[in-house]
Every structure is written in C-alpha cells, then in structure tokens.
C-alpha cells in the first residue's frame, strides 16, 4: 500500500481531477472500443472512396460501350469491321491471317 501511495504522489495534480479522468476514459472508449470508433471510420472512409472510384470507372465504361453500340448499329460497315477484328469472322472466299505484334 505504501508503494501505491508513493506512485500516486508523483502523478500530476491535474490528472487527479475526477472530471479529467472521466473525460479521458470516455475519449479512450470512443476512440478504441465503440462500435463507430475512429479506426472503423477511417477504414470505412477508404472503402467508400474506393467504391466511388469504381462507380466512376464503370460509368465511363458504360458510356463508352453505349457509344460503341450506337456506332455499330448505325453503320453496317462499322459492324462488319468490328466483327472481323474482334471475333475473327470472315466471308466464304476469304482467309484470315493473325499477326501478333507483341510477339518479338
């Protein structure tokens, strides 16, 4: 018991105040132990930013695919060109040669 009182005497007087102790206890509780603590808030904030970036990416992809679809539906030459390039389709009297530019 003597040691405990010795340590208690070394504590600063403002840390002995019961109101400051309660405020610090609530602060620690809200920072670390609450269901909406700061760590959870920061991780959720990062997830929200990632999801917002994903939304922007997919909106751009939808926009580009919509433009490509309209372009293909409006002109038969574009549709034939797309079918030949992407799906390697050909007419009966044609041969297809695939040249891989990346292979060197």
Secondary structure as GFF3:
##gff-version 3
##sequence-region A 1 104
A	DSSP	alpha_helix	2	10	.	.	.	ID=ss1
A	DSSP	three_ten_helix	13	15	.	.	.	ID=ss2
A	DSSP	alpha_helix	18	28	.	.	.	ID=ss3
A	DSSP	pi_helix	29	33	.	.	.	ID=ss4
A	DSSP	alpha_helix	38	74	.	.	.	ID=ss5
A	DSSP	alpha_helix	76	87	.	.	.	ID=ss6
###
